[in-house]
Amino acid sequence: MSILKEKKELFSSFFESVTGDEICAAGQPALDKDVAELLLSDLETKLLEILQEGKKIMRHSKRHVLTTGDVDASFKKLTIKVGQSAF
């Protein structure tokens, strides 16, 4: 079972916006539930990858608390651009 599906209440607003009226209002067609599930699993994979890299950076810095700087450094190391929208 996936981590995000267990904590679905945390991502319910994201899941509803992917399948709901917000995308239709943006001029995009609504997504099927299957497509939304695929997007959610892709999101889960990316989040886990980012957090694992951030934890690795944290351990190399000999700290026990994950900081936003660690996550930012993991974005840079994984060459993920922050702030770009798909729309």
Buried (B, 14 or more C-beta within 10 A) or exposed (E): EEEBEEEEEEBEEBBEEBBBEEBEEEEEEBBEEEEBBEBBEEBBEEEEEBBEBBBBBBEEEEEEEBEEEBBEBBBEEEEEEEEEEEE
